[in-house]
Amino acid sequence: MGLLLTVFFIVLEGLMVGLIILSYSFQYMLERITAQISLFWVDKTDLLLTLKNLSTHRFKNRRSSIIYALSVSFMIFVSSSVELQL
């Protein structure tokens, strides 16, 4: 039973890492779509300035989104493992 749970947790960890890497691929596109949807009411120049700011800080945005995704997935993983143990 312990070996089965270990294999199950390894598969879950691999799934979380794979989903984080997949979201990493679509991050810039989703940032642009979110900026265009949420800033439809501002001038065109302000929107372009915001999009250029997003592209300039792309590396920092990716790093912070990976840290955020890993922390949230770790909390979900720990809570589900505690539920299984109880």
PDB file of N, CA, C and O in Angstrom:
ATOM      1  N   MET A   1       0.822  -1.200   0.000  1.00  0.00           N
ATOM      2  CA  MET A   1       0.000   0.000   0.000  1.00  0.00           C
ATOM      3  C   MET A   1       0.868   1.267   0.000  1.00  0.00           C
ATOM      4  O   MET A   1       0.555   2.242  -0.683  1.00  0.00           O
ATOM      5  N   GLY A   2       1.948   1.239   0.765  1.00  0.00           N
ATOM      6  CA  GLY A   2       2.836   2.398   0.814  1.00  0.00           C
ATOM      7  C   GLY A   2       3.509   2.645  -0.520  1.00  0.00           C
ATOM      8  O   GLY A   2       3.682   3.796  -0.922  1.00  0.00           O
ATOM      9  N   LEU A   3       3.896   1.572  -1.221  1.00  0.00           N
ATOM     10  CA  LEU A   3       4.517   1.717  -2.539  1.00  0.00           C
ATOM     11  C   LEU A   3       3.519   2.269  -3.545  1.00  0.00           C
ATOM     12  O   LEU A   3       3.887   3.069  -4.405  1.00  0.00           O
ATOM     13  N   LEU A   4       2.268   1.856  -3.451  1.00  0.00           N
ATOM     14  CA  LEU A   4       1.228   2.364  -4.352  1.00  0.00           C
ATOM     15  C   LEU A   4       1.004   3.858  -4.137  1.00  0.00           C
ATOM     16  O   LEU A   4       0.856   4.604  -5.104  1.00  0.00           O
ATOM     17  N   LEU A   5       0.977   4.299  -2.891  1.00  0.00           N
ATOM     18  CA  LEU A   5       0.804   5.720  -2.603  1.00  0.00           C
ATOM     19  C   LEU A   5       2.018   6.524  -3.068  1.00  0.00           C
ATOM     20  O   LEU A   5       1.868   7.650  -3.543  1.00  0.00           O
ATOM     21  N   THR A   6       3.210   5.958  -2.936  1.00  0.00           N
ATOM     22  CA  THR A   6       4.414   6.646  -3.402  1.00  0.00           C
ATOM     23  C   THR A   6       4.382   6.841  -4.907  1.00  0.00           C
ATOM     24  O   THR A   6       4.706   7.920  -5.404  1.00  0.00           O
ATOM     25  N   VAL A   7       3.993   5.806  -5.633  1.00  0.00           N
ATOM     26  CA  VAL A   7       3.889   5.914  -7.090  1.00  0.00           C
ATOM     27  C   VAL A   7       2.806   6.921  -7.469  1.00  0.00           C
ATOM     28  O   VAL A   7       2.985   7.693  -8.412  1.00  0.00           O
ATOM     29  N   PHE A   8       1.698   6.922  -6.754  1.00  0.00           N
ATOM     30  CA  PHE A   8       0.608   7.865  -7.015  1.00  0.00           C
ATOM     31  C   PHE A   8       1.074   9.305  -6.799  1.00  0.00           C
ATOM     32  O   PHE A   8       0.749  10.182  -7.599  1.00  0.00           O
ATOM     33  N   PHE A   9       1.825   9.558  -5.736  1.00  0.00           N
ATOM     34  CA  PHE A   9       2.320  10.906  -5.469  1.00  0.00           C
ATOM     35  C   PHE A   9       3.352  11.335  -6.498  1.00  0.00           C
ATOM     36  O   PHE A   9       3.389  12.507  -6.873  1.00  0.00           O
ATOM     37  N   ILE A  10       4.191  10.420  -6.964  1.00  0.00           N
ATOM     38  CA  ILE A  10       5.170  10.760  -8.003  1.00  0.00           C
ATOM     39  C   ILE A  10       4.459  11.125  -9.298  1.00  0.00           C
ATOM     40  O   ILE A  10       4.863  12.065  -9.983  1.00  0.00           O
ATOM     41  N   VAL A  11       3.405  10.392  -9.637  1.00  0.00           N
ATOM     42  CA  VAL A  11       2.630  10.710 -10.842  1.00  0.00           C
ATOM     43  C   VAL A  11       1.952  12.069 -10.699  1.00  0.00           C
ATOM     44  O   VAL A  11       1.923  12.845 -11.654  1.00  0.00           O
ATOM     45  N   LEU A  12       1.412  12.363  -9.531  1.00  0.00           N
ATOM     46  CA  LEU A  12       0.781  13.663  -9.302  1.00  0.00           C
ATOM     47  C   LEU A  12       1.792  14.804  -9.385  1.00  0.00           C
ATOM     48  O   LEU A  12       1.489  15.858  -9.945  1.00  0.00           O
ATOM     49  N   GLU A  13       2.979  14.607  -8.838  1.00  0.00           N
ATOM     50  CA  GLU A  13       4.007  15.640  -8.923  1.00  0.00           C
ATOM     51  C   GLU A  13       4.430  15.875 -10.364  1.00  0.00           C
ATOM     52  O   GLU A  13       4.628  17.017 -10.778  1.00  0.00           O
ATOM     53  N   GLY A  14       4.568  14.796 -11.130  1.00  0.00           N
ATOM     54  CA  GLY A  14       4.902  14.939 -12.552  1.00  0.00           C
ATOM     55  C   GLY A  14       3.817  15.666 -13.319  1.00  0.00           C
ATOM     56  O   GLY A  14       4.110  16.462 -14.211  1.00  0.00           O
ATOM     57  N   LEU A  15       2.562  15.397 -12.978  1.00  0.00           N
ATOM     58  CA  LEU A  15       1.445  16.077 -13.620  1.00  0.00           C
ATOM     59  C   LEU A  15       1.456  17.568 -13.296  1.00  0.00           C
ATOM     60  O   LEU A  15       1.207  18.392 -14.176  1.00  0.00           O
ATOM     61  N   MET A  16       1.737  17.920 -12.058  1.00  0.00           N
ATOM     62  CA  MET A  16       1.781  19.338 -11.686  1.00  0.00           C
ATOM     63  C   MET A  16       2.914  20.059 -12.407  1.00  0.00           C
ATOM     64  O   MET A  16       2.718  21.168 -12.906  1.00  0.00           O
ATOM     65  N   VAL A  17       4.082  19.454 -12.468  1.00  0.00           N
ATOM     66  CA  VAL A  17       5.210  20.088 -13.152  1.00  0.00           C
ATOM     67  C   VAL A  17       4.907  20.238 -14.638  1.00  0.00           C
ATOM     68  O   VAL A  17       5.231  21.265 -15.234  1.00  0.00           O
ATOM     69  N   GLY A  18       4.293  19.228 -15.242  1.00  0.00           N
ATOM     70  CA  GLY A  18       3.936  19.306 -16.660  1.00  0.00           C
ATOM     71  C   GLY A  18       2.922  20.398 -16.949  1.00  0.00           C
ATOM     72  O   GLY A  18       3.044  21.094 -17.957  1.00  0.00           O
ATOM     73  N   LEU A  19       1.930  20.565 -16.093  1.00  0.00           N
ATOM     74  CA  LEU A  19       0.946  21.626 -16.285  1.00  0.00           C
ATOM     75  C   LEU A  19       1.558  23.008 -16.098  1.00  0.00           C
ATOM     76  O   LEU A  19       1.172  23.957 -16.779  1.00  0.00           O
ATOM     77  N   ILE A  20       2.507  23.122 -15.181  1.00  0.00           N
ATOM     78  CA  ILE A  20       3.180  24.405 -14.983  1.00  0.00           C
ATOM     79  C   ILE A  20       4.010  24.752 -16.209  1.00  0.00           C
ATOM     80  O   ILE A  20       4.022  25.904 -16.643  1.00  0.00           O
ATOM     81  N   ILE A  21       4.701  23.775 -16.768  1.00  0.00           N
ATOM     82  CA  ILE A  21       5.490  24.011 -17.977  1.00  0.00           C
ATOM     83  C   ILE A  21       4.579  24.349 -19.155  1.00  0.00           C
ATOM     84  O   ILE A  21       4.928  25.192 -19.982  1.00  0.00           O
ATOM     85  N   LEU A  22       3.424  23.707 -19.239  1.00  0.00           N
ATOM     86  CA  LEU A  22       2.465  24.015 -20.301  1.00  0.00           C
ATOM     87  C   LEU A  22       1.930  25.433 -20.165  1.00  0.00           C
ATOM     88  O   LEU A  22       1.813  26.147 -21.161  1.00  0.00           O
ATOM     89  N   SER A  23       1.609  25.846 -18.958  1.00  0.00           N
ATOM     90  CA  SER A  23       1.132  27.217 -18.763  1.00  0.00           C
ATOM     91  C   SER A  23       2.233  28.237 -19.035  1.00  0.00           C
ATOM     92  O   SER A  23       1.946  29.371 -19.419  1.00  0.00           O
ATOM     93  N   TYR A  24       3.469  27.849 -18.840  1.00  0.00           N
ATOM     94  CA  TYR A  24       4.619  28.704 -19.141  1.00  0.00           C
ATOM     95  C   TYR A  24       4.661  29.046 -20.626  1.00  0.00           C
ATOM     96  O   TYR A  24       5.085  30.139 -21.003  1.00  0.00           O
ATOM     97  N   SER A  25       4.222  28.116 -21.467  1.00  0.00           N
ATOM     98  CA  SER A  25       4.238  28.343 -22.910  1.00  0.00           C
ATOM     99  C   SER A  25       3.183  29.358 -23.355  1.00  0.00           C
ATOM    100  O   SER A  25       3.402  30.096 -24.315  1.00  0.00           O
ATOM    101  N   PHE A  26       2.061  29.398 -22.675  1.00  0.00           N
ATOM    102  CA  PHE A  26       0.958  30.258 -23.078  1.00  0.00           C
ATOM    103  C   PHE A  26       0.871  31.557 -22.284  1.00  0.00           C
ATOM    104  O   PHE A  26      -0.085  32.315 -22.448  1.00  0.00           O
ATOM    105  N   GLN A  27       1.844  31.821 -21.433  1.00  0.00           N
ATOM    106  CA  GLN A  27       1.744  32.958 -20.525  1.00  0.00           C
ATOM    107  C   GLN A  27       1.703  34.292 -21.247  1.00  0.00           C
ATOM    108  O   GLN A  27       0.842  35.118 -20.941  1.00  0.00           O
ATOM    109  N   TYR A  28       2.588  34.531 -22.181  1.00  0.00           N
ATOM    110  CA  TYR A  28       2.639  35.838 -22.852  1.00  0.00           C
ATOM    111  C   TYR A  28       1.366  36.109 -23.638  1.00  0.00           C
ATOM    112  O   TYR A  28       0.860  37.231 -23.648  1.00  0.00           O
ATOM    113  N   MET A  29       0.849  35.072 -24.299  1.00  0.00           N
ATOM    114  CA  MET A  29      -0.386  35.236 -25.053  1.00  0.00           C
ATOM    115  C   MET A  29      -1.548  35.578 -24.108  1.00  0.00           C
ATOM    116  O   MET A  29      -2.363  36.450 -24.410  1.00  0.00           O
ATOM    117  N   LEU A  30      -1.615  34.895 -22.980  1.00  0.00           N
ATOM    118  CA  LEU A  30      -2.682  35.181 -22.022  1.00  0.00           C
ATOM    119  C   LEU A  30      -2.529  36.564 -21.385  1.00  0.00           C
ATOM    120  O   LEU A  30      -3.528  37.214 -21.076  1.00  0.00           O
ATOM    121  N   GLU A  31      -1.292  37.017 -21.188  1.00  0.00           N
ATOM    122  CA  GLU A  31      -1.083  38.369 -20.670  1.00  0.00           C
ATOM    123  C   GLU A  31      -1.595  39.415 -21.652  1.00  0.00           C
ATOM    124  O   GLU A  31      -2.246  40.381 -21.254  1.00  0.00           O
ATOM    125  N   ARG A  32      -1.304  39.224 -22.919  1.00  0.00           N
ATOM    126  CA  ARG A  32      -1.774  40.178 -23.936  1.00  0.00           C
ATOM    127  C   ARG A  32      -3.301  40.197 -24.022  1.00  0.00           C
ATOM    128  O   ARG A  32      -3.908  41.265 -24.094  1.00  0.00           O
ATOM    129  N   ILE A  33      -3.913  39.025 -24.015  1.00  0.00           N
ATOM    130  CA  ILE A  33      -5.380  38.952 -24.094  1.00  0.00           C
ATOM    131  C   ILE A  33      -6.005  39.609 -22.865  1.00  0.00           C
ATOM    132  O   ILE A  33      -6.977  40.355 -22.983  1.00  0.00           O
ATOM    133  N   THR A  34      -5.449  39.331 -21.688  1.00  0.00           N
ATOM    134  CA  THR A  34      -5.978  39.928 -20.466  1.00  0.00           C
ATOM    135  C   THR A  34      -5.819  41.445 -20.470  1.00  0.00           C
ATOM    136  O   THR A  34      -6.718  42.166 -20.037  1.00  0.00           O
ATOM    137  N   ALA A  35      -4.688  41.926 -20.953  1.00  0.00           N
ATOM    138  CA  ALA A  35      -4.474  43.376 -21.015  1.00  0.00           C
ATOM    139  C   ALA A  35      -5.446  44.027 -21.996  1.00  0.00           C
ATOM    140  O   ALA A  35      -5.985  45.096 -21.709  1.00  0.00           O
ATOM    141  N   GLN A  36      -5.675  43.404 -23.135  1.00  0.00           N
ATOM    142  CA  GLN A  36      -6.587  43.994 -24.118  1.00  0.00           C
ATOM    143  C   GLN A  36      -8.035  43.958 -23.649  1.00  0.00           C
ATOM    144  O   GLN A  36      -8.808  44.870 -23.945  1.00  0.00           O
ATOM    145  N   ILE A  37      -8.407  42.912 -22.920  1.00  0.00           N
ATOM    146  CA  ILE A  37      -9.784  42.834 -22.417  1.00  0.00           C
ATOM    147  C   ILE A  37      -9.997  43.822 -21.272  1.00  0.00           C
ATOM    148  O   ILE A  37     -11.014  44.514 -21.223  1.00  0.00           O
ATOM    149  N   SER A  38      -9.035  43.884 -20.356  1.00  0.00           N
ATOM    150  CA  SER A  38      -9.241  44.731 -19.186  1.00  0.00           C
ATOM    151  C   SER A  38      -8.941  46.204 -19.451  1.00  0.00           C
ATOM    152  O   SER A  38      -9.371  47.061 -18.679  1.00  0.00           O
ATOM    153  N   LEU A  39      -8.220  46.517 -20.516  1.00  0.00           N
ATOM    154  CA  LEU A  39      -7.891  47.911 -20.814  1.00  0.00           C
ATOM    155  C   LEU A  39      -8.524  48.388 -22.117  1.00  0.00           C
ATOM    156  O   LEU A  39      -7.921  49.176 -22.845  1.00  0.00           O
ATOM    157  N   PHE A  40      -9.715  47.927 -22.412  1.00  0.00           N
ATOM    158  CA  PHE A  40     -10.387  48.332 -23.650  1.00  0.00           C
ATOM    159  C   PHE A  40     -10.797  49.799 -23.626  1.00  0.00           C
ATOM    160  O   PHE A  40     -10.988  50.396 -24.685  1.00  0.00           O
ATOM    161  N   TRP A  41     -10.933  50.388 -22.458  1.00  0.00           N
ATOM    162  CA  TRP A  41     -11.452  51.737 -22.324  1.00  0.00           C
ATOM    163  C   TRP A  41     -10.367  52.810 -22.326  1.00  0.00           C
ATOM    164  O   TRP A  41     -10.688  53.998 -22.366  1.00  0.00           O
ATOM    165  N   VAL A  42      -9.077  52.418 -22.285  1.00  0.00           N
ATOM    166  CA  VAL A  42      -8.005  53.414 -22.268  1.00  0.00           C
ATOM    167  C   VAL A  42      -7.578  53.754 -23.695  1.00  0.00           C
ATOM    168  O   VAL A  42      -7.976  53.090 -24.652  1.00  0.00           O
ATOM    169  N   ASP A  43      -6.773  54.786 -23.815  1.00  0.00           N
ATOM    170  CA  ASP A  43      -6.267  55.182 -25.134  1.00  0.00           C
ATOM    171  C   ASP A  43      -5.385  54.082 -25.722  1.00  0.00           C
ATOM    172  O   ASP A  43      -4.853  53.229 -25.011  1.00  0.00           O
ATOM    173  N   LYS A  44      -5.253  54.137 -27.031  1.00  0.00           N
ATOM    174  CA  LYS A  44      -4.428  53.157 -27.736  1.00  0.00           C
ATOM    175  C   LYS A  44      -2.967  53.249 -27.296  1.00  0.00           C
ATOM    176  O   LYS A  44      -2.284  52.231 -27.195  1.00  0.00           O
ATOM    177  N   THR A  45      -2.490  54.462 -27.037  1.00  0.00           N
ATOM    178  CA  THR A  45      -1.096  54.632 -26.622  1.00  0.00           C
ATOM    179  C   THR A  45      -0.838  54.036 -25.238  1.00  0.00           C
ATOM    180  O   THR A  45       0.227  53.471 -24.992  1.00  0.00           O
ATOM    181  N   ASP A  46      -1.812  54.161 -24.336  1.00  0.00           N
ATOM    182  CA  ASP A  46      -1.660  53.564 -23.014  1.00  0.00           C
ATOM    183  C   ASP A  46      -1.642  52.043 -23.095  1.00  0.00           C
ATOM    184  O   ASP A  46      -0.885  51.383 -22.383  1.00  0.00           O
ATOM    185  N   LEU A  47      -2.477  51.495 -23.964  1.00  0.00           N
ATOM    186  CA  LEU A  47      -2.489  50.044 -24.154  1.00  0.00           C
ATOM    187  C   LEU A  47      -1.164  49.563 -24.730  1.00  0.00           C
ATOM    188  O   LEU A  47      -0.630  48.542 -24.296  1.00  0.00           O
ATOM    189  N   LEU A  48      -0.631  50.295 -25.705  1.00  0.00           N
ATOM    190  CA  LEU A  48       0.656  49.920 -26.280  1.00  0.00           C
ATOM    191  C   LEU A  48       1.780  50.028 -25.255  1.00  0.00           C
ATOM    192  O   LEU A  48       2.688  49.197 -25.234  1.00  0.00           O
ATOM    193  N   LEU A  49       1.720  51.046 -24.413  1.00  0.00           N
ATOM    194  CA  LEU A  49       2.711  51.199 -23.357  1.00  0.00           C
ATOM    195  C   LEU A  49       2.639  50.031 -22.370  1.00  0.00           C
ATOM    196  O   LEU A  49       3.670  49.523 -21.929  1.00  0.00           O
ATOM    197  N   THR A  50       1.449  49.618 -22.034  1.00  0.00           N
ATOM    198  CA  THR A  50       1.275  48.481 -21.130  1.00  0.00           C
ATOM    199  C   THR A  50       1.795  47.194 -21.759  1.00  0.00           C
ATOM    200  O   THR A  50       2.461  46.402 -21.092  1.00  0.00           O
ATOM    201  N   LEU A  51       1.497  46.981 -23.031  1.00  0.00           N
ATOM    202  CA  LEU A  51       1.972  45.773 -23.710  1.00  0.00           C
ATOM    203  C   LEU A  51       3.490  45.764 -23.837  1.00  0.00           C
ATOM    204  O   LEU A  51       4.115  44.710 -23.714  1.00  0.00           O
ATOM    205  N   LYS A  52       4.091  46.932 -24.083  1.00  0.00           N
ATOM    206  CA  LYS A  52       5.552  46.999 -24.139  1.00  0.00           C
ATOM    207  C   LYS A  52       6.161  46.754 -22.767  1.00  0.00           C
ATOM    208  O   LYS A  52       7.221  46.138 -22.655  1.00  0.00           O
ATOM    209  N   ASN A  53       5.497  47.230 -21.729  1.00  0.00           N
ATOM    210  CA  ASN A  53       5.969  46.981 -20.376  1.00  0.00           C
ATOM    211  C   ASN A  53       5.905  45.488 -20.056  1.00  0.00           C
ATOM    212  O   ASN A  53       6.816  44.947 -19.430  1.00  0.00           O
ATOM    213  N   LEU A  54       4.846  44.831 -20.479  1.00  0.00           N
ATOM    214  CA  LEU A  54       4.738  43.385 -20.270  1.00  0.00           C
ATOM    215  C   LEU A  54       5.840  42.638 -21.005  1.00  0.00           C
ATOM    216  O   LEU A  54       6.418  41.694 -20.467  1.00  0.00           O
ATOM    217  N   SER A  55       6.133  43.053 -22.227  1.00  0.00           N
ATOM    218  CA  SER A  55       7.171  42.357 -22.984  1.00  0.00           C
ATOM    219  C   SER A  55       8.564  42.653 -22.434  1.00  0.00           C
ATOM    220  O   SER A  55       9.450  41.801 -22.504  1.00  0.00           O
ATOM    221  N   THR A  56       8.765  43.852 -21.889  1.00  0.00           N
ATOM    222  CA  THR A  56      10.062  44.183 -21.302  1.00  0.00           C
ATOM    223  C   THR A  56      10.327  43.369 -20.043  1.00  0.00           C
ATOM    224  O   THR A  56      11.450  42.918 -19.819  1.00  0.00           O
ATOM    225  N   HIS A  57       9.313  43.183 -19.235  1.00  0.00           N
ATOM    226  CA  HIS A  57       9.454  42.454 -17.977  1.00  0.00           C
ATOM    227  C   HIS A  57       9.031  40.996 -18.110  1.00  0.00           C
ATOM    228  O   HIS A  57       8.602  40.387 -17.129  1.00  0.00           O
ATOM    229  N   ARG A  58       9.143  40.438 -19.283  1.00  0.00           N
ATOM    230  CA  ARG A  58       8.689  39.075 -19.533  1.00  0.00           C
ATOM    231  C   ARG A  58       9.410  38.059 -18.658  1.00  0.00           C
ATOM    232  O   ARG A  58       8.775  37.154 -18.116  1.00  0.00           O
ATOM    233  N   PHE A  59      10.726  38.192 -18.510  1.00  0.00           N
ATOM    234  CA  PHE A  59      11.483  37.232 -17.721  1.00  0.00           C
ATOM    235  C   PHE A  59      11.064  37.264 -16.248  1.00  0.00           C
ATOM    236  O   PHE A  59      10.894  36.217 -15.623  1.00  0.00           O
ATOM    237  N   LYS A  60      10.900  38.469 -15.699  1.00  0.00           N
ATOM    238  CA  LYS A  60      10.476  38.588 -14.310  1.00  0.00           C
ATOM    239  C   LYS A  60       9.046  38.087 -14.133  1.00  0.00           C
ATOM    240  O   LYS A  60       8.726  37.472 -13.116  1.00  0.00           O
ATOM    241  N   ASN A  61       8.186  38.345 -15.115  1.00  0.00           N
ATOM    242  CA  ASN A  61       6.807  37.865 -15.039  1.00  0.00           C
ATOM    243  C   ASN A  61       6.763  36.342 -15.070  1.00  0.00           C
ATOM    244  O   ASN A  61       5.995  35.725 -14.333  1.00  0.00           O
ATOM    245  N   ARG A  62       7.582  35.740 -15.920  1.00  0.00           N
ATOM    246  CA  ARG A  62       7.612  34.275 -15.988  1.00  0.00           C
ATOM    247  C   ARG A  62       8.107  33.677 -14.689  1.00  0.00           C
ATOM    248  O   ARG A  62       7.549  32.699 -14.192  1.00  0.00           O
ATOM    249  N   ARG A  63       9.146  34.264 -14.145  1.00  0.00           N
ATOM    250  CA  ARG A  63       9.710  33.739 -12.907  1.00  0.00           C
ATOM    251  C   ARG A  63       8.693  33.840 -11.769  1.00  0.00           C
ATOM    252  O   ARG A  63       8.521  32.889 -11.007  1.00  0.00           O
ATOM    253  N   SER A  64       8.031  34.967 -11.651  1.00  0.00           N
ATOM    254  CA  SER A  64       7.056  35.117 -10.571  1.00  0.00           C
ATOM    255  C   SER A  64       5.838  34.230 -10.784  1.00  0.00           C
ATOM    256  O   SER A  64       5.261  33.738  -9.814  1.00  0.00           O
ATOM    257  N   SER A  65       5.436  34.015 -12.033  1.00  0.00           N
ATOM    258  CA  SER A  65       4.293  33.127 -12.260  1.00  0.00           C
ATOM    259  C   SER A  65       4.643  31.673 -11.979  1.00  0.00           C
ATOM    260  O   SER A  65       3.793  30.914 -11.514  1.00  0.00           O
ATOM    261  N   ILE A  66       5.884  31.274 -12.254  1.00  0.00           N
ATOM    262  CA  ILE A  66       6.300  29.910 -11.923  1.00  0.00           C
ATOM    263  C   ILE A  66       6.345  29.716 -10.416  1.00  0.00           C
ATOM    264  O   ILE A  66       5.917  28.678  -9.910  1.00  0.00           O
ATOM    265  N   ILE A  67       6.857  30.700  -9.697  1.00  0.00           N
ATOM    266  CA  ILE A  67       6.897  30.605  -8.233  1.00  0.00           C
ATOM    267  C   ILE A  67       5.481  30.537  -7.667  1.00  0.00           C
ATOM    268  O   ILE A  67       5.214  29.753  -6.756  1.00  0.00           O
ATOM    269  N   TYR A  68       4.580  31.349  -8.198  1.00  0.00           N
ATOM    270  CA  TYR A  68       3.195  31.339  -7.734  1.00  0.00           C
ATOM    271  C   TYR A  68       2.518  29.994  -8.041  1.00  0.00           C
ATOM    272  O   TYR A  68       1.831  29.437  -7.185  1.00  0.00           O
ATOM    273  N   ALA A  69       2.711  29.480  -9.248  1.00  0.00           N
ATOM    274  CA  ALA A  69       2.086  28.204  -9.626  1.00  0.00           C
ATOM    275  C   ALA A  69       2.639  27.054  -8.801  1.00  0.00           C
ATOM    276  O   ALA A  69       1.887  26.171  -8.388  1.00  0.00           O
ATOM    277  N   LEU A  70       3.932  27.053  -8.558  1.00  0.00           N
ATOM    278  CA  LEU A  70       4.515  25.992  -7.736  1.00  0.00           C
ATOM    279  C   LEU A  70       4.015  26.048  -6.294  1.00  0.00           C
ATOM    280  O   LEU A  70       3.753  25.008  -5.690  1.00  0.00           O
ATOM    281  N   SER A  71       3.882  27.230  -5.751  1.00  0.00           N
ATOM    282  CA  SER A  71       3.413  27.330  -4.368  1.00  0.00           C
ATOM    283  C   SER A  71       1.951  26.916  -4.242  1.00  0.00           C
ATOM    284  O   SER A  71       1.580  26.233  -3.288  1.00  0.00           O
ATOM    285  N   VAL A  72       1.125  27.322  -5.194  1.00  0.00           N
ATOM    286  CA  VAL A  72      -0.287  26.914  -5.150  1.00  0.00           C
ATOM    287  C   VAL A  72      -0.422  25.410  -5.357  1.00  0.00           C
ATOM    288  O   VAL A  72      -1.197  24.758  -4.658  1.00  0.00           O
ATOM    289  N   SER A  73       0.313  24.860  -6.298  1.00  0.00           N
ATOM    290  CA  SER A  73       0.222  23.415  -6.535  1.00  0.00           C
ATOM    291  C   SER A  73       0.771  22.634  -5.348  1.00  0.00           C
ATOM    292  O   SER A  73       0.268  21.556  -5.032  1.00  0.00           O
ATOM    293  N   PHE A  74       1.798  23.166  -4.686  1.00  0.00           N
ATOM    294  CA  PHE A  74       2.308  22.489  -3.496  1.00  0.00           C
ATOM    295  C   PHE A  74       1.272  22.487  -2.378  1.00  0.00           C
ATOM    296  O   PHE A  74       1.111  21.481  -1.686  1.00  0.00           O
ATOM    297  N   MET A  75       0.569  23.603  -2.194  1.00  0.00           N
ATOM    298  CA  MET A  75      -0.468  23.640  -1.165  1.00  0.00           C
ATOM    299  C   MET A  75      -1.597  22.665  -1.480  1.00  0.00           C
ATOM    300  O   MET A  75      -2.098  21.989  -0.581  1.00  0.00           O
ATOM    301  N   ILE A  76      -1.998  22.585  -2.733  1.00  0.00           N
ATOM    302  CA  ILE A  76      -3.046  21.639  -3.122  1.00  0.00           C
ATOM    303  C   ILE A  76      -2.563  20.208  -2.932  1.00  0.00           C
ATOM    304  O   ILE A  76      -3.313  19.351  -2.464  1.00  0.00           O
ATOM    305  N   PHE A  77      -1.312  19.952  -3.293  1.00  0.00           N
ATOM    306  CA  PHE A  77      -0.751  18.620  -3.138  1.00  0.00           C
ATOM    307  C   PHE A  77      -0.694  18.208  -1.685  1.00  0.00           C
ATOM    308  O   PHE A  77      -1.051  17.078  -1.352  1.00  0.00           O
ATOM    309  N   VAL A  78      -0.253  19.097  -0.812  1.00  0.00           N
ATOM    310  CA  VAL A  78      -0.162  18.773   0.611  1.00  0.00           C
ATOM    311  C   VAL A  78      -1.544  18.556   1.201  1.00  0.00           C
ATOM    312  O   VAL A  78      -1.736  17.632   1.991  1.00  0.00           O
ATOM    313  N   SER A  79      -2.505  19.385   0.833  1.00  0.00           N
ATOM    314  CA  SER A  79      -3.857  19.204   1.377  1.00  0.00           C
ATOM    315  C   SER A  79      -4.481  17.911   0.911  1.00  0.00           C
ATOM    316  O   SER A  79      -5.181  17.252   1.680  1.00  0.00           O
ATOM    317  N   SER A  80      -4.237  17.523  -0.361  1.00  0.00           N
ATOM    318  CA  SER A  80      -4.794  16.254  -0.828  1.00  0.00           C
ATOM    319  C   SER A  80      -4.094  15.066  -0.184  1.00  0.00           C
ATOM    320  O   SER A  80      -4.735  14.050   0.082  1.00  0.00           O
ATOM    321  N   SER A  81      -2.795  15.171   0.071  1.00  0.00           N
ATOM    322  CA  SER A  81      -2.102  14.065   0.736  1.00  0.00           C
ATOM    323  C   SER A  81      -2.545  13.941   2.196  1.00  0.00           C
ATOM    324  O   SER A  81      -2.636  12.831   2.722  1.00  0.00           O
ATOM    325  N   VAL A  82      -2.821  15.073   2.853  1.00  0.00           N
ATOM    326  CA  VAL A  82      -3.325  15.010   4.225  1.00  0.00           C
ATOM    327  C   VAL A  82      -4.709  14.369   4.245  1.00  0.00           C
ATOM    328  O   VAL A  82      -5.015  13.578   5.138  1.00  0.00           O
ATOM    329  N   GLU A  83      -5.540  14.704   3.273  1.00  0.00           N
ATOM    330  CA  GLU A  83      -6.872  14.089   3.189  1.00  0.00           C
ATOM    331  C   GLU A  83      -6.774  12.584   2.964  1.00  0.00           C
ATOM    332  O   GLU A  83      -7.558  11.819   3.526  1.00  0.00           O
ATOM    333  N   LEU A  84      -5.825  12.160   2.151  1.00  0.00           N
ATOM    334  CA  LEU A  84      -5.647  10.727   1.916  1.00  0.00           C
ATOM    335  C   LEU A  84      -5.145  10.016   3.162  1.00  0.00           C
ATOM    336  O   LEU A  84      -5.553   8.888   3.437  1.00  0.00           O
ATOM    337  N   GLN A  85      -4.275  10.654   3.908  1.00  0.00           N
ATOM    338  CA  GLN A  85      -3.737  10.030   5.103  1.00  0.00           C
ATOM    339  C   GLN A  85      -4.777   9.931   6.214  1.00  0.00           C
ATOM    340  O   GLN A  85      -4.759   8.981   6.997  1.00  0.00           O
ATOM    341  N   LEU A  86      -5.689  10.911   6.287  1.00  0.00           N
ATOM    342  CA  LEU A  86      -6.719  10.883   7.321  1.00  0.00           C
ATOM    343  C   LEU A  86      -7.767   9.869   6.972  1.00  0.00           C
ATOM    344  O   LEU A  86      -8.727   9.691   7.721  1.00  0.00           O
TER     345      LEU A  86
END
